Amino acid sequence: MAPILLSRTSRTGSPLLDIWIFFNLIFNTIFLPLLVVTFIFSKRAKRHPALVNLCITWIFSGEFAVLLFYANQHVGPEPSKGLCIAQASLLYGIIPMWSVSVLMLFWYMAISICGDRSKSIIGMKKLTFMLATPYVAQVVFTLAALIISVNNPDKVNREYRYFYCALQNTPLAYTTTVFTLIMCIGIILLEFHLAMTAYRNWCCLRDAGKHNGVDYPFFIRVLAFGIFVAFGMAANIVTMFSRSVVPVVYAAIAGSAVFLIFGTQADVIHVWCFWLPPPPEEPAALDPVQELRRNSFWRRSEPNFKEIMAQFADLPPPPPPKSKEYLESLIIQTLARDVKKPFPPMP
């Protein structure tokens, strides 16, 4: 990587730097804001705040990453010390913010597909906690990096990380690594739990010839995205102890993955391509439980979901499952009755 690092002092930069700026600028600061606006203001492509919040965290990361580009100090001599300290401090909180926002998203998924309808409602306190914790992590690590950078300005430079200004501080790097690792473990555990729950539900409903309204293909795409992000955060942990540019470029591409997964669904495409014929409407659910579950995944907002569930609050609870002994006795009675039946006459 030595030739690339040396080329940073020129006025042109390198192809890798251009690629890194392109993905952060185009996807994180242009396409993702368009997607967030669509989720918030469109009536046909509503999404849960946890998903919108995830997209917003990637927008912030893109803005922080291209601060030097905005100031036209991404190539050439070292940027001004104040700008360098600001970028290094802001970027130190990006990985913790990512990890917490992804963890909150999968926590919401675990709540939304649970079997108990009452437990799938997210109260205002819990929703506020889900939306605020990523930014709390961002602020805490940014303030820590800022204090260290101001007291040790010689430890902050652009040359160390090549793409952006970075702070060289081993204790803070270890703290960030441990925190992100804990979040990654939580994400992986939730992904495993969600995958097992979704698979069991799908098998049971398939055998019963029923459908519960959950968009399982999209569910699988989100799980794949979680794996992609988990690898990305693990790669960013490596960058704290290595000067390889591969994990940095991988992290820049993650914003495009967010956009492609959440921005290529049919309802979003039809909002943007308004001249296309509208998609066929979903048939009305005969079972109220199906209607509840259909509105309890990605397209729900908490107030609307509470109103929908209130319509079915007076429904009687489902009957309890039959015991194994009862089912065995029923089978024995059926077999005994069939044995007593006379054989049909021979032709």
N, C-alpha and C positions, 0 to 999 in steps of 0.2 A: 504493500500500500504506500510505500515511500514516494513514488512518483506522483501519486494523487495528492498526497499531503503537501508536497512541494509546490504543486501547481496552484494551491489555494492563494498564494501570495501574488499571483498574476491578476490582471484585470478581467479575465475571461472565466475563470473557474474550470470545473471539470464536468464531464457528462453525468457522473454520479450525483454531483451537486445539483445539476439541472433537473435530474429525475426526482430527487428528493424534494426540491422546491415545487416542481410540477404537481406531485401528488398531494402535498400539503396545501398548496394554493388552490388547485382546481377542485379537488374532492372535499377537503376539510373546510374550506372557507367560501366555496361557491355552491357546490352541489348539495352538501349537507344542510346549509341554511335553507335552501329551497325545499328540501325534504321536510325539515322541521316546520316551516311555514305551512306546507301542505297538510301535515298531521294536525296542526293546531286549528287552522281556519277552514279546511275542507269538511263538508258534511258527509262525504262518501268515503273518506279515507282517514277517519279518526283512529288514533292510536292511544294506548295507555300512557300516562305521564312518565312511567318508568322507562319506556322505550324512547320517548321524546328526550328525556333527560340524558340517556346514553348518547344520543346523537349530538346533543349540546356539548357534552364533555369533549367529544372529538373536534367540534368546532373550535373550542378554546385551545386545544392542543395545536391545531393548525395555525391559529393566529399567533400563538407564542413562538411556534417554530420558524415563522417567516418574518420575525421582527427585524432581523438584519437585512433581509431582502427589501422590506418596506423602506428602511433607512439607507438603502444602496450601500451597505457596508458588509455584504455577504462575501465579497471578494476584495482583493487588494490588501492594504495594511490592516493591522488589528483595529477593530472598531473602538469607539469611545468606551472608556471604562464604565461609565454610568449605564449605557445601553447594554454592555456585556453583562454587568452584574444583574440588571433587570431580567434579561433573557435567561441567564443561568438559574436565577432564583425561581422564576415562573416554571421553567421546564422541570425543575426538581420535583414539583408536585404533580406532574402529569401522570406518571405511572401509578402512583397511589390513587389518584382520582379515577383513572381508567379502571383499575382493579375493583375499587369499591362500587363504581357504577355498574359494572358487569355483574358483580355479586348481587347487587340490589335487583337487577333485572331477573336473574335466575331465582332469586327469592320470591319475587312476584309471581313468576311462572309456577313455582311450587305451590304457592297459595291458590292460584287461580284454577288449577286442575284438581284440587283436592275434592274428595267426594262430598264433604259437608258443605252445603250451600251457604249456611250462615258464616262459616269460617272463611269463605272465599271473599267476603266483603272486607275491604281495606278501609279502616277508619282514618280520619283526618290526621291523627297523631302519627300513625304508622306510615301513612303516605308522605307526610312531611319529613319523617325520619329517612325514608327511602330516597327522597329527592335532595335532601340537604347533606347527607353524609359524604357524598363524593367531593363536594366543595369544601367541607370541613377538612378532609384529608388534604386537598389541594392547598388550602390556606396554611395549615400547620406546617407542612413540609416546605412551602415557599417561604414562610417567615423564618424557619430554621436556616434555610439556605441563604436568605438575605442577610441575616445577622452574621453568619460566618463569612459571607462574601465581603461585607462592609469592613469587618475586622481584619480580613486577609485578602485584600484586593489582588495581591500578586498570585493568588491561587486560581484566579478567574481569567480565562483567555479563550480565544476561538481556536487556537492551534491544537489544543488537546483533543477536541472532538471533531474538528474539521468542519462539520456541517453547521455547528452552532456554538455559542459560548457555553462553557461548562465550568463547574466548580470542582476542584480536586480536593476532596475531603473524605478520607477513608471512614471515619466513624459515622458520618451522615450517610454515606453510601451503604454501609452495613445495615444501618437502621432502616433505610428505604427497602433494602433487599429483604430483610426479615418481614417487614410489614407486607410487602407485595407477595412474598411467598405464602404467608398466612392466608391472604385473600385468594390466591390461586388454589390453595388446598380447599378452601370453602367452595370455590367455583366448581372444582372438579367433583367434590362430593355431591353438590347440588345437581350437577349434570348427570352423574350416575343415578341419583335418586329419581330425577325426572325421566331419564331414559327407561329405567325399570318400570316406573309407574305408567308411563305412556304405553310401553309394550304390553304390560299386563292388561290395561284397560282395552287396548286395541284387540288383543286376543279374545278377551271375554265378550266384547261387543260383536266381534266378527262371528264367534261361535253362536251367539244369540241372534244374529241377523239384524242387529240394531246399529245405530249411528248416534254419537253423542254431540255432534256439531263442532268438535274441536278440529282445527286445521292442522292435522298431523304432518302433512308434507312441509308446511311452514315451520312447524315445531321442530322437525328434523333439521331444517336449514339453520334455525337458531342454535341448536345444539352444535352443529358443525361450526358455526360462527364462534361459539364459546370456546371450542377447542382451538380454533385459529387464534383467538385473542389470548388464550392461556399460553400458547406457544410464543406469541409475540411478547407478552410480558416477561416470560422466562428469558427470551432473547435479550430484552432490555436489561434484565438483571446482569446478563453477561457483559453488557457494554460498560457497566460500572467498574469492571475489573479488566477489560480488554478494550483496545482501540480499534477493533474490527468495525467496518462500516456496514457489514451485512445486517446485523440486528437493527441498526438505525433505519436503513432502507425498508426493512420488513415492517417496522412500526409505522413508517410513512404510508405504506401500502394498505395498512389496516383500515384507514379511513375510507378507501375505495371499497373495501369488503363490506363495511357498514352500509354504504350507499347501495351497493349492488344487491345485498340481501334484503334490505328493508325498502328500497326504492323501486324494485322491479316487480312488485306484486300487481295483480290485474287492476285493483281499484285505484292504486296510485297512478298507474300508466293511463287509465281512462280519465283521471282528473287532469293530467298534463296534456294528453292528446284528446281534447274535448270534442274534436271533430269526428272521432271514431264513434260507431254505434254503441249505445250503452250496453253493459253486460247483462245477461239474463238475471232477473231477480231470484234470490233464494226462495224456495218454497217455504210456506209457513210451517212451523213445527207443530205436529199434532200433540207432541208430549211437552208440557210446560217445562220439564226438566231440561229437555233439549234446547228450548228457547233460552233458558237461563245460562246454560253452558256455552251456547253460541255467543252470547254477549259477555261472557266472563273471561275472554282470552285477550286478544290484541285490540279489538275494535271497541272496547268498552271504556267509558269514563265512570268513575266511582259514583257520582250522583245518579246518572242514568241507570246504572246497574242496580242501585238500591231501589229505584222506582219500579224496575222490571220485577225484582224479586218480591217487592211488596204486593204485586198483583197476585202472586201465588202463595202468599204467606199463610192463607187459611186452608190450603190444601191438606188433606190428611197425609200423615207420613206413610212411606212405603211399608208394606208388610214385612215382618222380620223373616230372615231366611229360615227355611225348614231345616230341622236337625238331620243328621246323618241316619239316625235310627228310624225316623219317620220315613225318609226316602227309601230305606231298605225294606221296611214293612210294606210300603206302597208297591214296590217292585215285586215282592213275593206275592202279594194279593193279586196283582195283575197276571203274573205267571200261573198261579193256581187257577184263576178263572179261565185262562186260555186253555189249560190242560183239560178242564172239565168239558169244554165244548166238544160236541161230536164232530168227527171228521165228515167232510162233505161226501155224498155218495159218488161212487165211481161211475164214470160214463159207460 
